[in-house]
Amino acid sequence: NKWGLGTNAYSGALRWDKEVKVQIDFCEKYPENTLLLRFEDLIDDLANSLKNVCRHLKIEFQSEMLSYYTKKFEFTANKQNQNTTKAPDASLKNKWKTKLSHCEINNIEYICQDTIKKLDYPLYTNALQPTRLKRLWFKLHQRFVGEIQIQYQLKVAPKLKKFKAKN
């Protein structure tokens, strides 16, 4: 996924870690009502992952579930759900390793290392704390570039869209 407006790996990691910790806390508080399912587990063993989901939901597993992507969907695909109509793609599991720099991975692992370990993911760097100057830069970048991007999407992009539609 993209980081979001103005977001960099550092601020994206802060948000991810906070959101995932809330989910983990909920799972621990209500274990009978939740099922922790990692993307990698789906990719590595779709059949057993789906069987676990069915068991949790108390529904019968059907082998057709494994070929869900061959069926016609009753929803309109958009950028948020476009991959749900496709077969599982194992290359997506490690895409981050080539898309992110070593520095970005280090920053993410520094912030999220406890959560990463709790979810049984390995660390790929030493997870060293970025310098104060870098942390300041990340925060300023998030605040100012993010605001510029938000204003662009709210004010400029709609006008450009209307202009293009007329011409």
ChimeraX attribute file (.defattr): number of C-alpha atoms within 10 A of each C-alpha:
attribute: neighborCount
match mode: 1-to-1
recipient: residues
	/A:1	5
	/A:2	8
	/A:3	14
	/A:4	13
	/A:5	15
	/A:6	19
	/A:7	19
	/A:8	18
	/A:9	20
	/A:10	26
	/A:11	21
	/A:12	18
	/A:13	21
	/A:14	14
	/A:15	15
	/A:16	18
	/A:17	19
	/A:18	13
	/A:19	11
	/A:20	15
	/A:21	15
	/A:22	12
	/A:23	14
	/A:24	17
	/A:25	11
	/A:26	13
	/A:27	15
	/A:28	13
	/A:29	11
	/A:30	11
	/A:31	12
	/A:32	9
	/A:33	11
	/A:34	16
	/A:35	13
	/A:36	11
	/A:37	12
	/A:38	10
	/A:39	11
	/A:40	14
	/A:41	14
	/A:42	16
	/A:43	17
	/A:44	14
	/A:45	10
	/A:46	16
	/A:47	17
	/A:48	13
	/A:49	17
	/A:50	19
	/A:51	17
	/A:52	15
	/A:53	18
	/A:54	14
	/A:55	12
	/A:56	13
	/A:57	12
	/A:58	9
	/A:59	10
	/A:60	10
	/A:61	16
	/A:62	11
	/A:63	11
	/A:64	10
	/A:65	14
	/A:66	14
	/A:67	11
	/A:68	14
	/A:69	15
	/A:70	12
	/A:71	10
	/A:72	8
	/A:73	11
	/A:74	6
	/A:75	8
	/A:76	7
	/A:77	12
	/A:78	9
	/A:79	6
	/A:80	8
	/A:81	11
	/A:82	10
	/A:83	13
	/A:84	13
	/A:85	15
	/A:86	12
	/A:87	13
	/A:88	17
	/A:89	10
	/A:90	12
	/A:91	9
	/A:92	12
	/A:93	15
	/A:94	10
	/A:95	10
	/A:96	12
	/A:97	12
	/A:98	8
	/A:99	10
	/A:100	12
	/A:101	12
	/A:102	13
	/A:103	15
	/A:104	15
	/A:105	21
	/A:106	23
	/A:107	25
	/A:108	25
	/A:109	24
	/A:110	20
	/A:111	23
	/A:112	23
	/A:113	19
	/A:114	13
	/A:115	17
	/A:116	17
	/A:117	12
	/A:118	12
	/A:119	13
	/A:120	9
	/A:121	11
	/A:122	11
	/A:123	16
	/A:124	11
	/A:125	14
	/A:126	12
	/A:127	17
	/A:128	13
	/A:129	14
	/A:130	16
	/A:131	9
	/A:132	9
	/A:133	8
	/A:134	12
	/A:135	15
	/A:136	12
	/A:137	12
	/A:138	18
	/A:139	15
	/A:140	13
	/A:141	16
	/A:142	20
	/A:143	14
	/A:144	12
	/A:145	16
	/A:146	17
	/A:147	14
	/A:148	14
	/A:149	16
	/A:150	16
	/A:151	12
	/A:152	13
	/A:153	13
	/A:154	11
	/A:155	11
	/A:156	12
	/A:157	14
	/A:158	12
	/A:159	13
	/A:160	11
	/A:161	10
	/A:162	10
	/A:163	10
	/A:164	9
	/A:165	8
	/A:166	7
	/A:167	5
